[in-house]
Amino acid sequence: MKLLKLSVLAVGLAGTSVAMAGSQQFIAGDKTKETAMCIAAASNNVQDYKSLVENYRTTSLVKVRDHQLFANKLTCNDVNIAKFARQYGAEKSAKFISKYLDQNILIRQDIANTQPINTSKTIVVSASMSAK
C-alpha cells in the first residue's frame, strides 16, 4: 500500500511541471517542490497540493504546521500562494490554503477581493519562501 501511495505521488509530481487550468497553461520555471505546490494550487488540484505539502520534509514540523508554513511563507511569482491560486480562478485551492493563514485580516481581505485573471496564456511559475 505504501508503495502504491509513493507511486501515485511520483506520478503526481512528474505531472506538475506542466498543468492546464481553464485556458491557462502553467509551466514550472524550476524543479523545486515549492513550484510544484504553486502549480497544483493554481490548477485547483487541492489533493496534489495537500500531498506535496504533507510529504515535504525538511524539518520535523507536524503536518498542520506545514500547511501553516506554506500558506504564510510561500510565494508564487512574488504573490502569496492563496492569492496566486485565486488570481487564476482556483477557488477550492484558495479556500483551502486561506484557512491556514495567520489571523491577518488585511491579507485575508486582499485574497478574498482578488479577481480572477481571464487570459488564455502560458504562465511560467517559480516559487520562493519569504523570511517574514
C-alpha positions as CSV (number, residue, x, y, z in Angstrom):
1,M,0.0,0.0,0.0
2,K,2.8,2.4,0.9
3,L,4.5,1.6,-2.5
4,L,1.2,2.4,-4.2
5,K,1.0,5.8,-2.4
6,L,4.5,6.6,-3.3
7,S,3.9,5.7,-7.0
8,V,0.8,7.9,-7.1
9,L,2.7,10.8,-5.6
10,A,5.6,10.3,-8.0
11,V,3.2,10.4,-10.9
12,G,1.6,13.5,-9.5
13,L,5.0,15.2,-9.0
14,A,6.0,14.3,-12.6
15,G,2.8,15.8,-13.9
16,T,3.3,19.1,-12.1
17,S,5.9,20.6,-14.5
18,V,3.1,21.5,-16.9
19,A,-0.5,21.8,-15.9
20,M,-3.6,23.2,-17.5
21,A,-6.3,25.2,-15.6
22,G,-9.1,26.6,-17.7
23,S,-7.4,28.4,-20.6
24,Q,-4.1,28.9,-18.7
25,Q,-1.1,26.6,-19.0
26,F,1.3,26.6,-16.1
27,I,4.9,25.7,-16.7
28,A,7.4,25.2,-13.9
29,G,10.3,27.7,-14.0
30,D,12.3,25.3,-12.0
31,K,12.1,21.8,-10.5
32,T,11.5,22.7,-6.9
33,K,8.8,21.2,-4.7
34,E,7.6,24.7,-3.9
35,T,7.0,25.5,-7.6
36,A,5.1,22.2,-7.9
37,M,2.9,23.3,-5.0
38,C,2.2,26.6,-6.7
39,I,1.2,24.8,-9.9
40,A,-1.0,22.4,-8.0
41,A,-2.7,25.3,-6.2
42,A,-3.2,27.4,-9.4
43,S,-4.6,24.3,-11.2
44,N,-7.2,23.9,-8.4
45,N,-5.8,20.5,-7.6
46,V,-6.2,20.5,-3.8
47,Q,-5.3,16.8,-3.5
48,D,-2.0,17.2,-5.2
49,Y,-1.3,20.3,-3.2
50,K,-2.0,18.5,0.1
51,S,0.2,15.6,-0.9
52,L,3.1,17.8,-1.8
53,V,2.8,19.8,1.5
54,E,2.4,16.7,3.7
55,N,5.3,14.9,2.1
56,Y,7.6,17.9,2.2
57,R,10.2,17.1,4.8
58,T,13.0,19.4,5.6
59,T,12.1,19.8,9.3
60,S,10.2,17.8,11.9
61,L,7.2,20.1,11.9
62,V,3.8,18.3,12.2
63,K,1.5,18.3,9.2
64,V,-0.8,21.1,10.3
65,R,2.2,23.4,10.9
66,D,3.5,22.5,7.4
67,H,0.2,23.8,5.9
68,Q,0.5,27.0,8.0
69,L,4.1,27.4,7.0
70,F,3.4,27.3,3.2
71,A,0.2,29.3,3.5
72,N,2.1,32.1,5.2
73,K,5.5,32.0,3.6
74,L,5.3,30.5,0.1
75,T,5.0,33.0,-2.8
76,C,4.3,32.1,-6.4
77,N,5.6,34.6,-8.9
78,D,6.0,37.0,-6.0
79,V,2.4,36.6,-4.8
80,N,1.1,34.7,-1.7
81,I,0.1,31.2,-2.8
82,A,-3.6,31.6,-1.8
83,K,-3.8,34.9,-3.7
84,F,-2.0,33.3,-6.7
85,A,-4.5,30.5,-6.8
86,R,-7.4,32.9,-6.6
87,Q,-5.9,35.0,-9.4
88,Y,-6.3,32.0,-11.7
89,G,-9.8,31.0,-10.6
90,A,-8.7,28.1,-8.4
91,E,-11.3,28.7,-5.7
92,K,-11.0,25.4,-4.0
93,S,-7.3,25.8,-3.6
94,A,-7.5,29.4,-2.4
95,K,-10.2,28.5,0.2
96,F,-8.2,25.5,1.5
97,I,-4.9,27.4,1.8
98,S,-6.6,30.5,3.2
99,K,-7.8,28.6,6.3
100,Y,-4.2,28.1,7.3
101,L,-3.2,31.8,7.0
102,D,-2.3,33.7,10.2
103,Q,-5.1,35.7,11.5
104,N,-4.1,38.8,9.5
105,I,-7.4,40.4,8.4
106,L,-5.8,42.5,5.7
107,I,-4.2,39.6,3.9
108,R,-7.5,37.6,4.1
109,Q,-9.5,40.5,2.7
110,D,-6.9,41.1,-0.1
111,I,-7.2,37.4,-1.2
112,A,-11.0,37.5,-1.0
113,N,-11.1,40.7,-3.1
114,T,-8.7,39.4,-5.8
115,Q,-10.4,39.0,-9.1
116,P,-9.5,36.0,-11.4
117,I,-7.3,36.8,-14.4
118,N,-9.2,35.9,-17.6
119,T,-6.4,35.2,-20.1
120,S,-5.5,32.3,-22.2
121,K,-1.8,32.1,-22.0
122,T,1.2,30.2,-20.7
123,I,2.4,31.2,-17.2
124,V,5.9,30.3,-16.1
125,V,5.7,29.7,-12.4
126,S,8.5,30.0,-9.8
127,A,8.3,29.9,-6.1
128,S,10.2,31.3,-3.1
129,M,9.8,31.2,0.6
130,S,9.6,34.6,2.4
131,A,11.5,35.2,5.6
132,K,8.8,37.3,7.1
